[in-house]
Amino acid sequence: MTSRRQFLKLTLGLPLSSGGLWLGWDRLRAQEPWPTRTITLVVPFPPGGVADFAARPLAAHLSQTLGQKVVIENKGGAGGGIGHAVVARAEPDGYTIMTALPSLAVIPEGNRLQGKPVPYEMDQFVPLARMLADPPILAVRNASPWNSLDEFIAAVRASPARIPYGTSGHLGTVHLAMEMFLNAAQLKMVHVPYQGGGPSFNALLSDQVPVVPTLESTAKGQIDAGNIRILAQWGTERLPSFPHAPTLQEAGYQEVVYILWTGVFAPKNTPAHVTGFLRDAIRLFMQDQAVIERFAKAGSQVSYLDGPEFARFLEADTDRLLKVVRKIGLS
C-alpha cells in the first residue's frame, strides 16, 4: 500500500509522459511572459486533509511545468471559509490559486441561513479543473463497540443528541454529508467541528470523538494498520477497499449520496491566457497514467474535468447541495 509520504515521493519525480504535449506547451508559453514569479497555492485547510493531499504533488508539477516556484499556503478555519475568502480577494493575476472542496459552495448559503456576513460568493472564482471525486466513509476506531452500521444507528437512537461526531468544520467538507444521513435516519448527534480533515481524524484516533465521516485517502494509513473500522460509505457503490461496508443507499437511505470533489480555482477576472496556462499544466498532470495510479494507491480516485466542464458540473452540484442545506436547515 502507498502512504501519503510515499505518494509524494513517487509523484514529485514523475516525468510528464507526452513529448507532443511538451512541444505544444512550449509554443503556448512563448505567447506571453507568464509566470515570472512565485505562485501561491492556497489550501483552505490544515495539512492532513484531501485538499492538502491533492495540492502538494500538484504544486511540484506546476513548478516543473511553469518554470517558477509554487508554494503551498495552508489557511485553515471556518470549514475552509477563511482560505476561500483570501483567494476571492486576491489579485486576479494567476499568482494565487486554490484547491477547494464542496464547502466552497456551501458556506455562503450556510452563512445566509445563520444571518451571518457572507465572506464571498461562488462567482468570485474561476474553476480551473476538478482533480478528484471520492465518497466519504464512516469511520470508528477498531476498539469501538460498534461493529456495523446497524449497531451504530441503534446506539445513537438510544442516546439522542448525546453521542458526538467530528468533522473538518461547520459546513465543511463532510459536515453536510453526515447531516444528510442523520436527517434521513431521523437521528440526533452532537457535531464537533475541527479545523480540517486531518485534525478531525486525529480526534478520532485520540478518542476525543467516537466516530467521524472521513475519506479513504485521509484514513488509509490507519486503516491499513488495522486501527480503523469502516461502517458505511456515501457512494453509489462499495469501494473496493471496503467490500464489507454498505453504502447508505444499500442501508435504505436512497437519497443519501455524497461525492466529495477536489478542484482547483483562481480568482474571478484572472486573464484568459493565464487560466489557459494553468489549465493546460493541470491537464498534463491529471492525465499522466502514473499520477492516476499513485493517487489510486493512496486511496483517492482521479476524476478529472477541465475548467469549462467543471463549471457545468459545479452549477448542477451546487444547486443540489444548497437544496440539501435549505431542507436540513443547517445553522
C-alpha positions as CSV (number, residue, x, y, z in Angstrom):
1,M,0.0,0.0,0.0
2,T,1.1,3.6,-0.7
3,S,1.2,6.1,2.2
4,R,0.8,9.8,1.7
5,R,4.6,10.3,2.2
6,Q,5.4,7.6,-0.3
7,F,2.9,9.0,-2.8
8,L,4.5,12.4,-2.6
9,K,8.0,11.0,-3.1
10,L,6.8,8.9,-6.1
11,T,4.9,11.7,-7.9
12,L,7.3,14.5,-7.4
13,G,9.8,12.9,-9.7
14,L,7.5,11.7,-12.4
15,P,8.2,13.0,-15.9
16,L,5.3,14.2,-18.0
17,S,4.6,11.4,-20.5
18,S,3.8,13.1,-23.8
19,G,6.6,14.8,-25.7
20,G,4.0,16.2,-28.1
21,L,2.2,17.9,-25.2
22,W,5.5,19.4,-24.1
23,L,6.2,20.9,-27.6
24,G,2.7,22.4,-27.7
25,W,3.1,23.8,-24.2
26,D,6.4,25.5,-25.2
27,R,4.7,27.1,-28.2
28,L,1.8,28.3,-26.0
29,R,4.1,29.7,-23.3
30,A,6.0,31.7,-25.9
31,Q,2.9,33.9,-26.5
32,E,3.0,35.6,-23.0
33,P,5.7,36.1,-20.3
34,W,3.8,34.4,-17.6
35,P,4.6,33.3,-14.9
36,T,7.6,35.5,-13.9
37,R,7.5,34.9,-10.1
38,T,6.4,32.6,-7.4
39,I,2.8,31.2,-7.4
40,T,0.9,30.6,-4.2
41,L,-1.3,27.6,-4.0
42,V,-3.7,28.2,-1.1
43,V,-5.1,25.1,0.8
44,P,-8.0,26.3,2.9
45,F,-7.4,23.6,5.5
46,P,-4.5,22.5,7.7
47,P,-2.2,19.7,6.5
48,G,-3.6,16.2,6.6
49,G,-6.9,16.5,4.6
50,V,-7.7,15.8,1.0
51,A,-7.3,19.4,-0.3
52,D,-3.7,19.4,1.1
53,F,-3.1,15.8,-0.1
54,A,-4.0,16.8,-3.7
55,A,-2.2,20.2,-3.6
56,R,1.3,19.0,-2.7
57,P,2.2,16.9,-5.8
58,L,0.2,19.3,-8.0
59,A,2.4,22.2,-6.8
60,A,5.6,20.3,-7.5
61,H,4.4,19.5,-11.1
62,L,3.1,23.1,-11.7
63,S,6.5,24.3,-10.7
64,Q,8.3,21.9,-13.0
65,T,5.9,22.7,-15.9
66,L,5.6,26.5,-15.5
67,G,9.3,27.1,-14.6
68,Q,8.5,29.1,-11.4
69,K,8.3,28.1,-7.7
70,V,4.8,27.1,-6.5
71,V,4.4,27.3,-2.7
72,I,1.7,25.8,-0.5
73,E,0.0,28.1,2.0
74,N,-2.4,26.4,4.4
75,K,-5.1,28.8,5.6
76,G,-7.5,26.7,7.7
77,G,-10.5,27.7,9.7
78,A,-14.3,28.2,9.3
79,G,-14.7,25.0,7.4
80,G,-12.4,26.4,4.7
81,G,-14.1,29.8,4.6
82,I,-11.1,31.7,5.7
83,G,-8.9,30.5,2.9
84,H,-11.7,30.8,0.3
85,A,-12.2,34.5,1.2
86,V,-8.4,35.1,0.9
87,V,-8.4,33.8,-2.6
88,A,-11.6,35.6,-3.5
89,R,-9.9,38.9,-2.6
90,A,-6.6,38.1,-4.2
91,E,-5.3,39.9,-7.2
92,P,-6.6,38.1,-10.3
93,D,-3.2,37.6,-11.9
94,G,-2.8,33.9,-11.6
95,Y,-0.2,34.1,-8.8
96,T,-2.8,33.0,-6.2
97,I,-4.8,29.8,-6.9
98,M,-6.5,27.3,-4.6
99,T,-7.5,23.7,-4.1
100,A,-11.0,23.5,-2.7
101,L,-13.8,21.1,-1.7
102,P,-17.7,21.3,-1.8
103,S,-17.6,23.6,1.3
104,L,-16.6,26.3,-1.1
105,A,-20.2,26.3,-2.5
106,V,-22.0,25.5,0.8
107,I,-20.6,28.2,3.1
108,P,-22.1,31.3,1.6
109,E,-25.7,29.8,1.8
110,G,-25.0,28.4,5.3
111,N,-23.9,31.9,6.5
112,R,-27.1,33.4,5.0
113,L,-29.2,30.8,6.9
114,Q,-27.4,31.9,10.1
115,G,-27.8,35.6,9.4
116,K,-24.0,35.9,9.3
117,P,-22.0,38.0,6.8
118,V,-21.2,36.1,3.6
119,P,-17.4,36.1,3.1
120,Y,-17.5,35.5,-0.6
121,E,-19.7,34.3,-3.4
122,M,-19.1,31.4,-5.9
123,D,-19.0,33.8,-8.8
124,Q,-15.8,35.3,-7.4
125,F,-13.9,32.2,-8.6
126,V,-12.9,30.6,-11.9
127,P,-12.9,26.8,-12.0
128,L,-9.6,25.5,-13.5
129,A,-10.1,21.8,-13.0
130,R,-11.6,19.0,-11.0
131,M,-8.9,16.6,-9.8
132,L,-10.6,14.0,-7.5
133,A,-14.0,12.7,-6.6
134,D,-14.3,10.5,-3.5
135,P,-17.2,9.3,-1.4
136,P,-16.8,9.8,2.4
137,I,-16.7,6.8,4.7
138,L,-18.0,6.5,8.3
139,A,-15.0,5.6,10.5
140,V,-14.7,4.4,14.1
141,R,-11.7,3.0,16.0
142,N,-11.2,-0.7,15.9
143,A,-11.8,-0.8,19.6
144,S,-15.3,0.8,19.1
145,P,-18.3,-1.2,20.4
146,W,-20.0,-0.7,17.1
147,N,-19.2,-3.4,14.6
148,S,-21.8,-2.5,12.0
149,L,-23.9,0.4,10.8
150,D,-27.0,-1.1,12.4
151,E,-25.2,-1.2,15.8
152,F,-24.1,2.4,15.4
153,I,-27.7,3.5,14.5
154,A,-29.1,1.7,17.4
155,A,-26.7,3.3,19.8
156,V,-27.4,6.8,18.5
157,R,-31.1,6.2,18.6
158,A,-30.8,5.0,22.3
159,S,-28.9,8.2,23.2
160,P,-30.3,11.1,21.1
161,A,-28.2,14.2,21.0
162,R,-25.6,12.8,23.3
163,I,-23.1,11.0,21.1
164,P,-20.6,13.4,19.3
165,Y,-19.1,13.1,15.9
166,G,-16.2,15.1,14.4
167,T,-15.8,16.9,11.1
168,S,-13.4,19.2,9.3
169,G,-15.5,22.2,10.3
170,H,-19.0,23.7,10.4
171,L,-20.4,23.4,6.8
172,G,-17.1,21.9,5.9
173,T,-16.2,19.0,3.6
174,V,-18.1,16.2,5.4
175,H,-20.4,18.0,7.8
176,L,-23.2,18.2,5.1
177,A,-22.7,14.5,4.2
178,M,-23.2,13.5,7.9
179,E,-26.2,15.7,8.4
180,M,-27.8,14.3,5.2
181,F,-27.5,10.8,6.7
182,L,-28.7,11.8,10.2
183,N,-31.6,13.7,8.8
184,A,-32.7,10.7,6.6
185,A,-32.3,8.3,9.5
186,Q,-34.0,10.7,11.9
187,L,-31.0,10.6,14.3
188,K,-29.6,13.3,16.5
189,M,-25.9,13.7,17.4
190,V,-23.6,16.4,18.7
191,H,-21.5,18.0,16.0
192,V,-17.9,18.8,17.0
193,P,-16.1,20.9,14.3
194,Y,-12.4,20.9,13.9
195,Q,-10.0,22.9,11.8
196,G,-9.7,20.4,8.9
197,G,-10.0,16.8,8.0
198,G,-6.6,15.9,9.4
199,P,-7.4,17.3,12.9
200,S,-10.8,15.7,12.8
201,F,-9.3,12.3,12.1
202,N,-6.7,12.8,14.8
203,A,-9.5,13.5,17.2
204,L,-11.0,10.1,16.4
205,L,-7.6,8.4,16.9
206,S,-7.1,10.1,20.3
207,D,-10.7,9.2,21.4
208,Q,-11.9,12.8,21.6
209,V,-14.9,11.7,19.4
210,P,-16.1,8.1,18.7
211,V,-16.9,8.5,15.0
212,V,-16.1,10.7,12.0
213,P,-17.0,10.9,8.4
214,T,-13.7,11.0,6.5
215,L,-12.0,9.9,3.3
216,E,-10.1,6.8,2.4
217,S,-7.0,9.0,1.5
218,T,-7.1,10.6,4.9
219,A,-7.5,7.4,6.9
220,K,-5.6,4.9,4.7
221,G,-2.5,4.5,6.9
222,Q,-4.6,3.8,10.0
223,I,-6.9,1.5,8.1
224,D,-4.0,-0.5,6.7
225,A,-2.6,-0.7,10.2
226,G,-5.8,-2.2,11.5
227,N,-6.7,0.7,13.7
228,I,-9.9,1.9,12.0
229,R,-13.1,0.2,11.1
230,I,-15.4,1.4,8.3
231,L,-19.2,1.2,9.0
232,A,-20.7,2.7,5.8
233,Q,-20.0,4.7,2.6
234,W,-21.7,7.6,0.9
235,G,-21.0,6.5,-2.7
236,T,-23.4,4.8,-5.1
237,E,-21.3,1.5,-4.9
238,R,-19.0,0.0,-2.5
239,L,-15.3,1.0,-2.6
240,P,-13.0,-2.0,-3.5
241,S,-11.1,-1.3,-0.3
242,F,-14.2,-1.8,1.9
243,P,-16.3,-4.5,0.3
244,H,-17.9,-5.3,3.7
245,A,-19.2,-1.8,4.4
246,P,-22.6,-1.0,2.9
247,T,-23.4,2.2,1.0
248,L,-26.1,4.3,2.8
249,Q,-28.3,3.7,-0.2
250,E,-28.0,-0.1,0.4
251,A,-28.9,0.6,4.0
252,G,-32.2,2.1,2.9
253,Y,-31.4,5.8,2.6
254,Q,-31.8,6.2,-1.1
255,E,-31.2,10.0,-1.3
256,V,-28.0,9.9,0.8
257,V,-25.3,10.1,-1.8
258,Y,-22.4,12.4,-1.5
259,I,-19.2,12.6,-3.6
260,L,-16.6,14.9,-2.3
261,W,-14.8,16.6,-5.2
262,T,-11.4,18.3,-5.0
263,G,-11.0,21.2,-7.5
264,V,-8.6,24.0,-8.4
265,F,-9.7,27.6,-8.7
266,A,-8.4,31.1,-9.5
267,P,-9.9,34.5,-8.6
268,K,-12.5,35.9,-11.0
269,N,-11.1,38.1,-13.8
270,T,-7.8,36.2,-14.0
271,P,-6.8,36.8,-17.6
272,A,-7.8,34.0,-20.0
273,H,-4.3,33.4,-21.3
274,V,-3.2,32.8,-17.7
275,T,-6.0,30.4,-16.8
276,G,-5.2,28.7,-20.1
277,F,-1.6,28.1,-19.0
278,L,-2.8,26.8,-15.6
279,R,-5.5,24.5,-17.1
280,D,-3.0,23.0,-19.6
281,A,-0.4,22.4,-16.9
282,I,-3.0,20.8,-14.6
283,R,-4.3,18.6,-17.5
284,L,-0.8,17.3,-18.2
285,F,-0.5,16.3,-14.6
286,M,-4.0,14.7,-14.2
287,Q,-3.8,12.7,-17.4
288,D,-0.5,11.2,-16.6
289,Q,-1.2,7.5,-16.0
290,A,1.5,7.2,-13.4
291,V,-0.1,10.0,-11.4
292,I,-3.5,8.4,-11.7
293,E,-2.1,5.1,-10.4
294,R,-0.3,6.8,-7.5
295,F,-3.5,8.6,-6.4
296,A,-5.4,5.3,-6.5
297,K,-2.8,3.5,-4.4
298,A,-3.0,6.4,-1.9
299,G,-6.8,5.9,-1.6
300,S,-8.2,8.6,-3.9
301,Q,-9.7,8.4,-7.4
302,V,-8.8,10.8,-10.2
303,S,-11.9,12.3,-11.8
304,Y,-10.5,15.0,-14.0
305,L,-12.6,17.7,-15.6
306,D,-11.2,20.7,-17.4
307,G,-12.4,24.1,-16.3
308,P,-15.5,24.6,-18.6
309,E,-16.7,21.0,-17.9
310,F,-16.0,21.5,-14.2
311,A,-18.0,24.8,-14.2
312,R,-21.0,23.0,-15.7
313,F,-20.7,20.2,-13.1
314,L,-20.5,22.8,-10.3
315,E,-23.7,24.5,-11.4
316,A,-25.7,21.3,-11.0
317,D,-23.8,20.0,-7.9
318,T,-24.0,23.3,-6.1
319,D,-27.8,23.6,-6.8
320,R,-28.2,20.0,-5.4
321,L,-26.1,20.7,-2.2
322,L,-27.8,24.0,-1.5
323,K,-31.2,22.4,-1.7
324,V,-30.0,19.9,0.9
325,V,-28.7,22.7,3.1
326,R,-32.0,24.6,3.0
327,K,-34.0,21.4,3.6
328,I,-31.9,20.3,6.6
329,G,-31.7,23.9,7.8
330,L,-28.1,23.7,8.9
331,S,-27.3,26.6,11.2
